[in-house]
Amino acid sequence: MATRVCAIYGSESGNSERRLKAMSAAWPKISGVAFSSGDIYAGQVAAAKGLDAIAASYDVIVICTSSYGDGDAPDNYLKFLAALYAAEGTGVFKGKQHAVLGFGSTDYETFQNCPRLSDKLMGELGSRRMLARVEVDENETLAGDAAEAKFAKDIIAAIKGAAKTANNAPACAWTVPEDLILDKKDELANYVKGGGVPAPALITAALVAAAAVAYFLFL
């Protein structure tokens, strides 16, 4: 039976999406693997399909995302990260395998927050970590390119051997290579309750509304 692979991205500027699509172009050529361009989803599309549907349709999930702002998920990935949090305790990805490639800039302390959270939550939902997460720093061009190239090579090998490793122990803990995270659980819970508006945006909207009321009161 073919190993079914999907790729999920979060991309604020389009960089993570482009890099993932370029990298995954080689995957349909892997013997014993079922993958096509139709198996690449923005996080919001994957969330709309539902985690149960993703788990039922695929054996391997490759995630490529960045963070921006205060360690926030890209707009097109927010719903997927929220869904991972909401599935806490379900084991929805038991028997599945995943790998995470993160992009960002060390100009920000939380530059890999979203990739780290994704890796952590996937593992907590039962997925086996196939590879140590790779964190690419856009400020280190040569090192970043080398790390990305190694991930591209290693993920092909991991996908090739996925049928044999499904029941193995994880390749490592999510804390490799780094474990600094800023939890977004409460913020994303508010995002869901707010009908798709992240908590910071809700706060900003409330402040703007309050300022408007004050303005008219003092006219």
Buried (B, 14 or more C-beta within 10 A) or exposed (E): EEBBBBBBBBBBEEBBBEBBBEBBEBBEEBEEBBBEEEBBBBBBBBBEBEBEEBBEEBBBBBBBBBBBEEBBBBBBBBBBBBBBBBBEEBEBBEEBBBBBBBBBBEEBEBBBBBBBBBBBBBBBBBBBBBBBBBBBBBEEEEEBEEBBEEBBEBBBEBBBBBBEBBEEEBBEEBBBEEEEBBEBBEBBBBBBEEEEBBBBEBEEEEEEEEEEEEEEEEE
